[in-house]
Amino acid sequence: MQLNADTRLQDLADTYPWLIDQVASMDERLKIAKTFIGRQMIKRSTIGDASRMSGYPTDKIIEELKKLIEKHENA
């Protein structure tokens, strides 16, 4: 899956169901992903949206997502 600012979070969650828990543990600002409101936002948000809402840099989110996916696939 191509990861960029326009990647839909729901597509990530559908492809990698375990990823939301991992993202929430990356940084305090991303813990919202595990809340009811966060789950609703995931349905219609992109990585870029998550970056703007959390203040966590887009490139850093993408880098961390790639690391988590690679680690999981190599396990």
N, C-alpha and C positions, 0 to 999 in steps of 0.2 A: 504494500500500500504506500502510495506517495504521501509524504507528510509535508504540509506547508500551512501557511496561515489560513488558507481556505478549506482545509480538511475539516469535515464535519465531525463533531465529537460523537454523534450517534453512530456514524460509520466506524469510528475507532472502537466504540463500546460493543458494537455488533461483531466486529472482526476479532477483537481481543477482550472478551468479557471480564477477564481478571484485571485488566489495565486500570479501571477506575479506582480500585482499592490501592493500587500501587501509586497512582498519581496523587491521591489524597495524602499519601505518606511522604511525598517528595518535599513539601513545604507547607507551612501553616496556612499560607494564602490559598492553597489549593484544596484544603480540607472540605470546602463547600461542596465538592464533587460528590461526597457521600451523604449529603443532606437531601431532604425532599425537594427543596428549592433547586439545589444543584442538579438533581436528576431531571427535573423539568427543564432546566436551562440546557442540559446536554442534548435534549431532543432537537433543539433548534439553533445551537451555537457552533462556532468554528474554533479552531485553535487560536486564531487571531482575536476572537471575541473573549475567549478565556484569558488571554494575555491582558487585554484592556481592562477586564473586570477585576483581575487579581493583582495587576501591577507586576506580574512575573513576565520577563521578556520573552517574546515569541520564539526567538531563536534558541533560548535556553529550554523552553518547554519542548520544542521539537527535538533538540539534542538529547534531553532526558528521556523522552518517549522512545526514541530510537535505541537508546541504551537498554531500557527496560524490555523492549520487544526482542532485541538481540539476545539479551541474557535469558529470557524465557524460552526462546527458540533453541538456544544452545544447551539448555538444561536437560 
